[in-house]
Each structure stands twice: as structure tokens, then as C-alpha cells.
């Protein structure tokens, strides 16, 4: 359930309604949250303006349409001085669908889809060639299957179990294992 503290109850209700079905009409959303069609539209426009709602998209089931291509993840080690230029270059590549700045030693993660092995290989070669001494390393991984995909949502099952706990009560799985090992 979405509950953003900076938003009021009605805005949170709207987000919860459209999270799973953004094709509802303003009237249908209004019926579910207790607002008029006009009020829903005004609130959704405001949420878009604030950047809370970034868009509406169709999620295509790749299993139903396998000719859409093969999904991949790419980890790029970059030289710090060239970080911004690599982000810009990756953002222009058609095969790359998402670019993430992540923690680590100057790492960038990119996700995308390719139709043919040759085109994927050309992408990697192009990245190395275009950037010269900008990219230290590229590691690629093929996504074999997806167990869960919230389509850019923020609802993760393991996070629900952590709700309401104080930060010191939260432990990473590795920390739990280590403490169990030291107690033997």
C-alpha cells in the first residue's frame, strides 16, 4: 500500500487506486476515493507537476511476445571524471531502457533489450570505442527469468516485514548469518 507522508490521504488513495490500473477514468477513481471527477483530475495533474506521477505505461509480457528480444543487465566501471558523459551516452542508446547510478566504485548499471546477439555485441564495442579511456570495464549479464517485477513500483515483500521496526532492529541477511555463526 502506498502511503507517502508528504501527501494527504486523498492523494495517497488515488495513487493506490491507479497503481494497478491506471486506465480507470477520473470518475471511476473518484467513486473509489470519494471525490468528484474534476477534483481527481486536478489532484492527478498536481501529482504529475510535482513529479510524483511520472507517466503511465503499458507493460508488455515478454513471455507472451518472445520476439521482443533478450533482456540484459550491464555493469560499467567508469573513471570518475567521465561519469556524466557516460550517463549521457548510455541514455542515447536505443537498446538501453534504464540507466541507474549505483553505489560502489564509480559504477553505473544499465538494463536493456536486444534482438540479435550481433547487435548486442556491436553495442558493447561501440561503448568501448566511443568512450576511449572513459569506461574501465563492462560486465554483461543476460536475464534468464524474472521472479518479480513491480514495473517500477516500490512494493517489495521483504520491506513489508521491516515496516514498523526501528533501524537497529533491521539486519541484513548476512548480518543475521554472521551473528548465528558467532553464537555457536
C-alpha positions as CSV (number, residue, x, y, z in Angstrom):
1,X,0.0,0.0,0.0
2,X,1.3,3.4,-0.9
3,X,1.5,5.9,2.0
4,X,3.7,8.9,1.2
5,X,3.9,11.1,4.3
6,X,4.2,14.3,2.2
7,X,0.9,13.7,0.6
8,X,-2.6,13.9,2.1
9,X,-4.9,10.9,2.5
10,X,-6.9,11.6,-0.8
11,X,-3.7,11.8,-2.9
12,X,-2.4,8.5,-1.3
13,X,-5.8,6.9,-2.0
14,X,-5.6,8.0,-5.7
15,X,-2.1,6.5,-6.0
16,X,-3.2,3.3,-4.5
17,X,-6.2,3.0,-6.9
18,X,-4.2,3.8,-10.1
19,X,-1.2,1.7,-9.0
20,X,-2.7,-1.5,-10.5
21,X,-5.0,0.1,-13.1
22,X,-4.1,3.5,-14.5
23,X,-6.7,3.1,-17.2
24,X,-9.6,3.9,-14.9
25,X,-11.5,7.1,-15.7
26,X,-11.4,10.1,-13.4
27,X,-15.0,9.3,-12.5
28,X,-14.2,5.7,-11.6
29,X,-11.2,6.8,-9.5
30,X,-13.4,9.5,-7.8
31,X,-16.0,6.8,-6.9
32,X,-13.3,4.8,-5.1
33,X,-11.7,7.7,-3.2
34,X,-14.8,9.8,-2.5
35,X,-14.0,12.8,-4.9
36,X,-15.6,14.3,-7.9
37,X,-14.2,13.6,-11.4
38,X,-12.9,17.2,-11.6
39,X,-11.2,17.0,-8.2
40,X,-9.5,13.8,-9.1
41,X,-8.2,15.3,-12.4
42,X,-6.9,18.4,-10.5
43,X,-5.1,16.2,-7.9
44,X,-3.6,13.9,-10.6
45,X,-2.4,16.9,-12.6
46,X,-0.8,18.3,-9.4
47,X,0.9,14.9,-8.7
48,X,2.2,14.9,-12.3
49,X,3.5,18.5,-11.9
50,X,5.2,17.6,-8.6
51,X,6.9,14.6,-10.3
52,X,5.1,12.0,-8.1
53,X,3.4,10.5,-11.1
54,X,6.0,10.3,-13.8
55,X,3.8,8.8,-16.5
56,X,1.5,5.9,-17.5
57,X,2.8,3.0,-19.5
58,X,1.8,-0.3,-20.9
59,X,3.7,-3.3,-19.5
60,X,4.0,-6.0,-22.2
61,X,4.5,-9.6,-21.0
62,X,7.7,-10.6,-22.8
63,X,6.8,-14.3,-22.4
64,X,3.7,-13.8,-24.5
65,X,5.8,-12.0,-27.2
66,X,9.3,-13.6,-27.1
67,X,10.4,-12.0,-30.3
68,X,10.7,-8.7,-28.3
69,X,14.2,-9.7,-27.5
70,X,16.5,-10.7,-24.7
71,X,16.8,-8.6,-21.6
72,X,20.3,-7.8,-20.2
73,X,22.0,-6.0,-17.3
74,X,25.2,-4.2,-17.9
75,X,27.6,-3.0,-15.1
76,X,30.0,-0.3,-16.2
77,X,33.0,0.8,-14.2
78,X,33.8,4.3,-15.2
79,X,36.5,6.8,-14.5
80,X,35.1,9.5,-12.1
81,X,35.9,12.5,-14.3
82,X,33.8,10.9,-17.1
83,X,30.8,9.8,-15.1
84,X,28.4,12.4,-16.6
85,X,29.4,11.8,-20.2
86,X,28.9,8.0,-19.8
87,X,25.4,8.6,-18.4
88,X,24.6,10.8,-21.4
89,X,25.9,8.3,-23.9
90,X,24.0,5.4,-22.3
91,X,20.8,7.4,-22.2
92,X,21.0,7.9,-26.0
93,X,21.4,4.2,-26.8
94,X,18.2,2.6,-28.1
95,X,18.8,-0.8,-26.7
96,X,19.3,0.5,-23.2
97,X,16.0,1.1,-21.4
98,X,17.1,2.0,-17.9
99,X,20.3,3.7,-16.5
100,X,21.0,3.6,-12.8
101,X,23.6,5.4,-10.7
102,X,24.5,2.9,-8.0
103,X,26.8,2.7,-5.0
104,X,30.2,1.2,-5.4
105,X,33.4,2.3,-7.1
106,X,32.2,4.6,-9.8
107,X,29.6,2.1,-11.1
108,X,26.7,2.5,-13.5
109,X,24.1,-0.1,-14.1
110,X,22.2,-0.2,-17.4
111,X,19.3,-2.5,-18.4
112,X,18.0,-3.1,-21.8
113,X,16.8,-5.5,-24.5
114,X,18.5,-6.8,-27.7
115,X,17.0,-8.7,-30.6
116,X,20.2,-10.3,-32.0
117,X,23.5,-11.3,-30.4
118,X,25.4,-9.3,-33.1
119,X,23.6,-6.1,-32.3
120,X,24.3,-6.6,-28.5
121,X,28.0,-7.2,-29.4
122,X,28.0,-4.0,-31.5
123,X,26.6,-2.1,-28.6
124,X,29.4,-3.2,-26.3
125,X,32.1,-2.5,-28.9
126,X,30.5,0.9,-29.6
127,X,30.6,1.8,-25.9
128,X,34.3,0.9,-25.7
129,X,35.2,2.7,-29.0
130,X,33.2,5.9,-28.5
131,X,34.4,6.5,-25.0
132,X,38.1,5.7,-25.3
133,X,39.5,5.9,-21.8
134,X,36.2,6.7,-20.2
135,X,35.0,3.2,-19.3
136,X,37.2,1.0,-17.2
137,X,35.1,-2.2,-17.6
138,X,31.9,-3.6,-18.8
139,X,30.3,-6.7,-17.4
140,X,27.1,-8.0,-19.0
141,X,24.5,-10.4,-17.7
142,X,21.5,-12.0,-19.5
143,X,18.3,-12.0,-17.5
144,X,17.2,-15.7,-17.7
145,X,13.9,-15.2,-15.9
146,X,12.1,-12.6,-13.8
147,X,10.6,-13.8,-10.5
148,X,9.0,-10.5,-9.6
149,X,8.7,-7.2,-11.4
150,X,6.6,-4.4,-9.9
151,X,7.1,-2.4,-13.1
152,X,8.9,0.5,-11.4
153,X,6.8,0.2,-8.3
154,X,8.3,0.3,-4.8
155,X,6.4,-2.5,-3.2
156,X,8.8,-5.3,-2.2
157,X,7.7,-8.1,0.0
158,X,10.8,-8.1,2.3
159,X,10.2,-4.4,3.0
160,X,6.8,-5.1,4.4
161,X,8.3,-7.3,7.1
162,X,10.6,-4.4,8.1
163,X,7.8,-1.8,8.5
164,X,7.5,-0.5,12.0
165,X,10.9,-1.8,13.1
166,X,13.5,0.6,14.5
167,X,16.7,0.8,12.3
168,X,18.8,-1.1,14.9
169,X,16.2,-4.0,14.7
170,X,16.7,-4.3,11.0
171,X,19.5,-6.7,9.9
172,X,20.8,-7.7,6.6
173,X,20.6,-11.4,5.9
174,X,24.4,-11.6,6.0
175,X,24.5,-9.9,9.5
176,X,21.9,-12.4,10.8
177,X,24.0,-15.3,9.5
178,X,27.2,-13.9,11.0
179,X,25.6,-13.5,14.4
180,X,24.2,-17.0,14.2
181,X,27.7,-18.3,13.4
182,X,29.3,-16.5,16.3
183,X,26.7,-17.8,18.7
184,X,27.6,-21.4,18.1
